[in-house]
């Protein structure tokens, strides 16, 4: 499988390598996001020792680490293990005096949890010995909160020792669809809507087959890898998965405010808030406020950030009995197909935002925006709540977007509706961008032709 995406991260890692000096890089990101694959690509043409930690006690962890080093240098017949972590690191520092040596310590949190003094030991070694070598250490972890609190925070002994940190995010739409070069645009959008930007999930779909076949074989089939992936991930990361399950399902089925979620799951909002915080750290849920509002606003809502979780809790969680009876075709045609277009609405909005971010980076928009997101709030004239799919802002300029994932042409009713809604926004210079899966009526095309503030987008392909 060819290596896809991560150009920035790879470029950063290689730039540091070319400095020919000591490096201490902290890399973290949620499980399955492709950290190990990225590091393997980086190490391909370099002298490197790749150690993947597991949940062992300290003695066994040191033995495994020692074995990896000694095997690399062909010394395993002469000694079985280093006496201490300190001697192991000093040995590597000695080997990296003249030329660079990359040391990857994957799943670093397991090592620290087995030996709380590792961070202090590393700090001391970096300060007094390793900084004068060409050792290139990368500590990598999937526990986001652990890496941020125990490695990156100012309370950590390692604070200030890192030469770079990389948070590995899921792919956006445009990197994700590189996994499906044979699909047409609509099939790519639906595949992304189902799987999200997690490389390990994207690899499961085969674009030789229709999206329907892939969903049936790789998600609905009870023997498939993705069939229980959300549940397995929660069990791996969290205690009490039952309440987390209920919270995720509440959000997946339309409850977005804290009080709505609490009511749906039958728990008080304070307890729900703590559980939601853990799910945010795992990048399963995201907290959202209207673009341009202060962080303290009471308009906060919660969404599922991970598309596979959204799909799974929407269509699989409540149809488990049917799937257990192997009624896969029925679940697909009767439970998924009728609601798939609605489900794809918010996915399409996120794709439109990815499109705008890429265009912004290429300076291909009427102005450079600084913030982009959704907006909702009160219309004082109409005395009602309004929602706007996309707001991209820069001081007194704003780009206002509407996204329609429908099998019909977008007409003037939608155009006029958005212009009317936008009248409550206090920006001097307003541009309007309409995204439509199926294109636009002649009336809208003519209107846009004579109005430079109206931008129409139906083809969202972007050349690299």
C-alpha positions as CSV (number, residue, x, y, z in Angstrom):
1,X,0.0,0.0,0.0
2,X,1.4,3.4,-1.1
3,X,1.9,6.0,1.6
4,X,-0.9,8.6,1.5
5,X,-0.9,12.1,3.0
6,X,1.0,13.4,6.0
7,X,3.3,15.5,3.8
8,X,3.7,18.2,6.5
9,X,4.5,15.8,9.3
10,X,7.0,13.9,7.1
11,X,8.6,17.1,6.0
12,X,8.9,18.3,9.6
13,X,10.5,15.0,10.8
14,X,13.0,15.0,7.9
15,X,13.9,18.7,8.4
16,X,14.8,17.9,12.0
17,X,16.8,14.9,10.9
18,X,18.9,17.0,8.5
19,X,20.0,19.2,11.4
20,X,22.3,16.3,12.4
21,X,21.9,17.0,16.1
22,X,20.0,15.6,19.1
23,X,16.2,15.7,18.7
24,X,13.4,14.8,21.1
25,X,10.1,14.7,19.2
26,X,6.7,14.1,20.9
27,X,4.0,12.6,18.7
28,X,0.5,11.8,19.7
29,X,-2.9,11.1,18.2
30,X,-5.9,8.9,18.7
31,X,-5.7,5.1,18.0
32,X,-5.8,4.0,14.3
33,X,-4.9,7.4,13.0
34,X,-1.7,6.2,11.3
35,X,1.1,7.3,13.7
36,X,3.1,4.0,13.4
37,X,2.7,4.0,9.6
38,X,4.0,7.6,9.4
39,X,7.0,6.7,11.6
40,X,7.7,3.6,9.5
41,X,7.7,5.8,6.4
42,X,10.1,8.3,8.1
43,X,12.5,5.5,9.2
44,X,12.6,3.8,5.8
45,X,16.0,5.1,4.7
46,X,17.6,5.8,8.1
47,X,19.4,3.9,10.8
48,X,16.6,3.4,13.3
49,X,15.4,1.2,16.2
50,X,11.6,0.9,16.4
51,X,10.4,-0.2,19.8
52,X,6.6,-0.7,20.4
53,X,5.9,-0.9,24.1
54,X,3.2,-3.1,25.6
55,X,1.5,-3.3,29.0
56,X,4.3,-5.0,30.8
57,X,5.8,-4.4,34.2
58,X,9.0,-2.4,34.3
59,X,11.4,-5.4,34.4
60,X,9.8,-7.0,31.4
61,X,9.5,-3.7,29.5
62,X,13.3,-3.0,30.0
63,X,14.1,-6.6,28.9
64,X,12.0,-6.2,25.7
65,X,13.6,-2.7,25.0
66,X,17.1,-4.2,25.6
67,X,16.4,-7.1,23.3
68,X,15.3,-4.8,20.5
69,X,18.6,-2.7,20.8
70,X,20.9,-5.7,21.2
71,X,19.3,-7.5,18.2
72,X,19.8,-4.4,16.1
73,X,23.5,-4.3,16.9
74,X,24.0,-8.1,16.8
75,X,24.9,-8.3,20.5
76,X,22.1,-10.5,21.8
77,X,24.4,-13.5,22.0
78,X,26.7,-11.6,24.3
79,X,24.2,-10.1,26.8
80,X,20.5,-10.5,27.5
81,X,19.6,-7.1,28.9
82,X,20.8,-3.8,30.1
83,X,21.0,-3.4,33.9
84,X,18.9,-0.2,33.8
85,X,17.0,2.2,31.4
86,X,19.8,4.7,32.0
87,X,22.5,2.3,30.7
88,X,20.3,1.5,27.7
89,X,19.9,5.2,26.8
90,X,23.6,5.9,27.4
91,X,24.5,3.0,25.1
92,X,22.4,4.5,22.3
93,X,23.8,7.9,22.9
94,X,27.3,6.5,22.6
95,X,26.3,4.8,19.3
96,X,24.9,8.2,18.0
97,X,27.9,10.3,18.7
98,X,29.2,10.5,15.1
99,X,26.0,9.8,13.0
100,X,22.3,10.1,13.6
101,X,20.3,7.2,15.1
102,X,16.5,7.3,15.2
103,X,14.9,5.7,18.3
104,X,11.1,5.3,18.1
105,X,9.4,4.6,21.4
106,X,5.8,3.8,20.3
107,X,3.1,3.6,23.0
108,X,5.4,5.5,25.4
109,X,2.7,5.8,28.0
110,X,2.9,2.1,28.8
111,X,6.6,2.5,29.7
112,X,5.9,5.5,32.0
113,X,3.0,3.8,33.7
114,X,5.3,0.9,34.5
115,X,8.1,3.1,35.7
116,X,7.1,6.6,36.9
117,X,10.7,7.7,37.0
118,X,11.3,7.3,33.3
119,X,10.4,10.9,32.5
120,X,12.8,12.3,35.1
121,X,15.5,9.9,34.0
122,X,15.2,11.0,30.4
123,X,15.2,14.7,31.4
124,X,18.4,14.2,33.3
125,X,20.1,12.2,30.5
126,X,19.0,14.8,27.8
127,X,20.4,17.7,29.9
128,X,23.7,16.0,30.7
129,X,24.6,13.5,28.1
130,X,22.2,13.0,25.1
131,X,22.0,16.6,24.0
132,X,25.6,16.3,22.8
133,X,24.8,13.3,20.6
134,X,22.9,12.8,17.3
135,X,20.3,10.6,18.9
136,X,16.8,11.3,17.4
137,X,14.2,10.2,19.9
138,X,10.5,10.1,19.0
139,X,8.1,9.2,21.9
140,X,4.7,8.4,20.5
141,X,1.4,7.7,22.3
142,X,-2.3,7.1,21.6
143,X,-3.5,8.3,25.0
144,X,-4.1,11.9,24.1
145,X,-4.7,13.1,27.7
146,X,-1.6,11.3,29.0
147,X,0.7,12.7,26.4
148,X,-0.6,16.2,26.9
149,X,-0.5,16.1,30.7
150,X,2.5,13.8,31.4
151,X,4.8,14.7,28.6
152,X,3.9,18.1,27.1
153,X,2.6,20.0,30.1
154,X,4.8,22.3,32.2
155,X,4.4,19.9,35.2
156,X,6.2,17.1,33.3
157,X,9.9,16.7,33.9
158,X,10.2,16.5,30.1
159,X,8.7,20.0,29.7
160,X,11.0,22.2,27.6
161,X,13.1,19.3,26.4
162,X,11.2,18.5,23.2
163,X,12.5,19.9,19.9
164,X,9.1,19.5,18.2
165,X,5.6,18.1,18.9
166,X,3.2,16.6,16.3
167,X,-0.4,16.0,16.9
168,X,-1.6,13.5,14.3
169,X,-5.2,14.3,13.2
170,X,-7.5,12.2,11.1
171,X,-7.3,12.9,7.4
172,X,-9.6,15.5,5.9
173,X,-11.9,14.6,3.0
174,X,-9.3,15.2,0.3
175,X,-6.7,13.0,1.8
176,X,-9.2,10.3,2.7
177,X,-10.5,9.9,-0.9
178,X,-7.1,9.1,-2.1
179,X,-7.9,5.6,-0.8
180,X,-10.7,5.3,-3.4
181,X,-9.2,6.5,-6.8
182,X,-11.7,4.4,-8.8
183,X,-14.9,5.8,-7.1
184,X,-16.9,8.7,-8.6
185,X,-17.3,11.8,-6.4
186,X,-20.6,10.7,-4.8
187,X,-19.3,7.3,-3.8
188,X,-16.2,9.0,-2.3
189,X,-18.4,11.3,-0.2
190,X,-20.5,8.5,1.1
191,X,-17.5,6.3,1.9
192,X,-15.9,9.2,3.8
193,X,-19.3,9.8,5.6
194,X,-19.3,6.2,6.7
195,X,-15.6,5.8,7.6
196,X,-14.3,9.3,8.4
197,X,-10.6,10.1,8.1
198,X,-9.0,7.2,10.0
199,X,-6.6,5.4,7.7
200,X,-7.1,2.0,9.2
201,X,-10.8,2.2,8.5
202,X,-10.4,3.6,5.0
203,X,-8.2,0.7,4.1
204,X,-11.1,-1.7,4.7
205,X,-13.2,-0.5,1.7
206,X,-12.2,-1.7,-1.7
207,X,-13.2,0.6,-4.6
208,X,-13.5,-2.3,-7.0
209,X,-16.8,-2.9,-5.3
210,X,-19.9,-0.7,-4.9
211,X,-20.1,1.3,-1.6
212,X,-23.2,-0.8,-0.7
213,X,-21.2,-4.0,-0.9
214,X,-18.4,-2.5,1.2
215,X,-20.9,-1.4,3.9
216,X,-22.5,-4.8,4.0
217,X,-19.2,-6.8,4.0
218,X,-17.1,-4.6,6.2
219,X,-19.5,-3.1,8.7
220,X,-22.8,-5.0,8.7
221,X,-21.3,-8.5,8.6
222,X,-20.9,-9.5,12.2
223,X,-17.5,-11.2,11.6
224,X,-16.0,-8.0,10.0
225,X,-13.3,-5.9,11.6
226,X,-15.4,-2.7,11.7
227,X,-18.6,-4.3,12.9
228,X,-17.7,-3.9,16.6
229,X,-14.9,-1.3,16.3
230,X,-16.5,1.5,18.2
231,X,-17.4,-0.7,21.1
232,X,-14.0,-2.3,21.1
233,X,-12.3,1.1,21.1
234,X,-14.4,2.3,24.0
235,X,-13.6,-0.9,26.0
236,X,-9.9,-0.3,25.3
237,X,-9.9,3.3,26.4
238,X,-12.6,3.7,29.1
239,X,-14.1,2.2,32.2
240,X,-17.9,2.0,32.3
241,X,-18.5,1.8,28.6
242,X,-22.3,1.5,29.1
243,X,-22.8,5.1,30.0
244,X,-20.4,6.3,27.3
245,X,-22.5,4.2,24.9
246,X,-25.7,5.8,25.9
247,X,-24.2,9.3,25.6
248,X,-22.8,8.6,22.1
249,X,-26.1,7.2,21.0
250,X,-28.0,10.2,22.4
251,X,-25.8,12.5,20.3
252,X,-26.0,10.3,17.2
253,X,-29.8,10.4,17.3
254,X,-30.1,14.1,17.6
255,X,-29.5,15.3,21.2
256,X,-26.9,18.0,21.0
257,X,-27.2,20.1,24.1
258,X,-26.0,19.0,27.5
259,X,-29.4,19.1,29.2
260,X,-30.9,17.1,26.2
261,X,-28.2,14.5,26.5
262,X,-28.7,14.2,30.3
263,X,-32.4,13.8,29.9
264,X,-32.0,11.1,27.2
265,X,-29.6,9.0,29.2
266,X,-31.2,9.7,32.6
267,X,-28.2,11.2,34.3
268,X,-27.5,14.6,35.8
269,X,-25.7,17.1,33.5
270,X,-22.6,17.3,35.8
271,X,-22.0,13.6,35.5
272,X,-22.7,13.7,31.7
273,X,-20.3,16.6,31.4
274,X,-17.4,14.6,32.9
275,X,-18.1,11.7,30.6
276,X,-18.3,13.9,27.6
277,X,-15.0,15.5,28.5
278,X,-13.3,12.0,28.2
279,X,-15.0,11.4,24.8
280,X,-13.7,14.8,23.6
281,X,-10.1,13.8,24.7
282,X,-10.5,10.6,22.6
283,X,-11.7,12.8,19.6
284,X,-15.0,10.9,19.4
285,X,-17.0,13.9,20.4
286,X,-16.4,17.6,19.6
287,X,-17.7,20.7,21.4
288,X,-19.0,23.3,19.0
289,X,-20.0,26.9,19.5
290,X,-21.2,29.4,16.8
291,X,-18.3,30.9,14.9
292,X,-17.5,34.3,16.3
293,X,-19.0,33.7,19.7
294,X,-17.0,33.7,23.0
295,X,-15.9,30.4,24.5
296,X,-18.2,31.0,27.5
297,X,-21.3,31.2,25.4
298,X,-24.3,29.1,26.5
299,X,-25.0,28.1,22.9
300,X,-22.6,25.1,23.2
301,X,-23.6,21.9,21.4
302,X,-21.9,18.5,21.1
303,X,-21.5,16.5,17.9
304,X,-19.9,13.2,17.0
305,X,-16.5,14.0,15.4
306,X,-15.8,10.5,14.2
307,X,-17.8,9.5,11.2
308,X,-17.7,5.8,11.8
309,X,-19.1,6.3,15.3
310,X,-21.8,8.5,13.8
311,X,-22.7,5.8,11.3
312,X,-22.4,3.0,13.8
313,X,-24.6,4.5,16.5
314,X,-27.1,5.7,14.0
315,X,-27.5,2.5,12.0
316,X,-25.9,-0.5,13.8
317,X,-26.4,0.0,17.5
318,X,-30.2,-0.3,17.4
319,X,-30.3,-3.0,14.7
320,X,-28.0,-5.5,16.4
321,X,-30.8,-8.1,16.7
322,X,-31.5,-8.0,13.0
323,X,-27.8,-8.2,12.1
324,X,-27.4,-11.2,14.5
325,X,-30.1,-12.9,12.4
326,X,-27.9,-12.2,9.4
327,X,-30.6,-9.9,7.8
328,X,-27.9,-7.7,6.3
329,X,-29.8,-6.9,3.1
330,X,-32.9,-5.9,5.0
331,X,-31.0,-3.7,7.4
332,X,-29.3,-1.9,4.5
333,X,-32.4,-1.4,2.3
334,X,-34.9,-0.7,5.1
335,X,-32.9,0.9,7.9
336,X,-29.9,2.6,6.2
337,X,-31.0,3.7,2.7
338,X,-34.1,5.7,3.7
339,X,-32.1,7.8,6.1
340,X,-28.7,7.9,4.4
341,X,-29.3,11.2,2.5
342,X,-30.2,13.0,5.8
343,X,-27.2,11.4,7.5
344,X,-24.9,12.7,4.8
345,X,-26.1,16.3,5.2
346,X,-23.7,17.3,8.0
347,X,-20.9,15.2,6.4
348,X,-21.3,17.2,3.3
349,X,-21.1,20.4,5.3
350,X,-17.8,19.3,6.8
351,X,-16.5,18.4,3.3
352,X,-17.5,21.9,2.1
353,X,-15.4,23.4,5.0
354,X,-12.5,21.2,4.0
355,X,-12.9,22.5,0.4
356,X,-12.8,26.1,1.7
357,X,-9.7,25.5,3.9
358,X,-7.8,24.2,0.9
359,X,-8.9,27.0,-1.3
360,X,-8.0,29.5,1.4
361,X,-4.5,28.1,1.7
362,X,-4.1,28.4,-2.1
363,X,-5.4,32.1,-2.0
364,X,-8.3,31.1,-4.3
365,X,-11.1,32.9,-2.5
366,X,-12.3,36.5,-2.6
367,X,-10.4,37.1,0.7
368,X,-8.3,35.2,3.3
369,X,-10.5,34.0,6.1
370,X,-9.2,33.6,9.7
371,X,-12.0,31.5,11.2
372,X,-14.5,29.1,9.7
373,X,-17.4,27.1,11.1
374,X,-21.1,27.0,11.6
375,X,-23.3,29.7,13.1
376,X,-26.6,29.6,14.8
377,X,-28.5,32.3,16.9
378,X,-31.6,34.4,17.3
379,X,-33.1,36.4,14.5
380,X,-34.5,39.5,16.3
381,X,-36.6,40.5,13.3
382,X,-38.3,37.2,12.7
383,X,-38.2,36.2,16.4
384,X,-36.8,32.8,15.6
385,X,-33.6,30.7,15.7
386,X,-31.5,30.7,12.5
387,X,-28.8,28.4,11.3
388,X,-26.1,29.0,8.8
389,X,-24.1,26.0,7.4
390,X,-20.8,27.9,6.9
391,X,-19.4,31.2,8.1
392,X,-15.8,32.1,7.1
393,X,-14.8,35.4,8.6
394,X,-12.0,38.0,8.5
395,X,-12.7,41.2,10.4
396,X,-15.3,43.0,8.3
397,X,-15.5,40.4,5.5
398,X,-17.6,37.3,5.6
399,X,-18.3,34.3,3.3
400,X,-21.7,32.8,4.0
401,X,-22.2,29.2,2.8
402,X,-25.2,26.9,2.2
403,X,-24.7,23.2,1.5
404,X,-27.3,21.0,-0.1
405,X,-26.8,17.2,-0.5
406,X,-30.0,16.6,-2.5
407,X,-31.0,14.9,-5.8
408,X,-32.4,18.2,-7.1
409,X,-31.1,21.4,-8.5
410,X,-30.6,24.2,-6.0
411,X,-33.1,27.0,-6.8
412,X,-33.6,30.7,-6.0
413,X,-35.7,29.9,-2.9
414,X,-32.5,28.7,-1.2
415,X,-30.4,31.6,-2.5
416,X,-33.0,34.2,-1.3
417,X,-33.4,32.4,2.0
418,X,-29.7,32.6,2.8
419,X,-29.4,36.3,1.8
420,X,-32.3,37.1,4.1
421,X,-30.8,35.1,7.0
422,X,-27.5,36.9,6.5
423,X,-29.1,40.3,6.9
424,X,-28.8,39.9,10.7
425,X,-25.0,39.5,10.5
426,X,-23.0,42.7,11.0
427,X,-20.4,42.5,8.3
428,X,-19.7,45.2,5.7
429,X,-18.6,42.9,2.9
430,X,-20.7,39.7,2.4
431,X,-20.0,36.9,-0.1
432,X,-22.3,34.0,-0.6
433,X,-21.2,30.5,-1.6
434,X,-23.7,27.7,-2.5
435,X,-22.6,24.1,-2.6
436,X,-25.0,21.7,-4.4
437,X,-24.5,18.0,-5.0
438,X,-26.8,18.1,-8.1
439,X,-26.1,21.6,-9.5
440,X,-28.2,24.7,-9.9
441,X,-31.3,25.9,-11.8
442,X,-30.8,28.2,-14.8
443,X,-32.3,31.1,-12.7
444,X,-29.6,30.7,-10.1
445,X,-26.8,30.3,-12.7
446,X,-28.0,33.6,-14.3
447,X,-28.2,35.3,-11.0
448,X,-24.6,34.3,-10.1
449,X,-23.4,35.4,-13.5
450,X,-24.6,39.0,-12.9
451,X,-23.5,39.1,-9.2
452,X,-19.8,38.8,-8.2
453,X,-20.7,38.2,-4.6
454,X,-22.5,34.9,-5.4
455,X,-20.2,31.8,-5.9
456,X,-21.6,28.4,-7.0
457,X,-19.8,25.1,-6.3
458,X,-20.9,21.7,-7.6
459,X,-17.6,20.3,-8.6
460,X,-15.5,20.0,-5.5
461,X,-12.5,18.3,-7.0
462,X,-9.2,20.0,-6.0
463,X,-5.9,19.5,-7.8
464,X,-3.0,18.9,-5.5
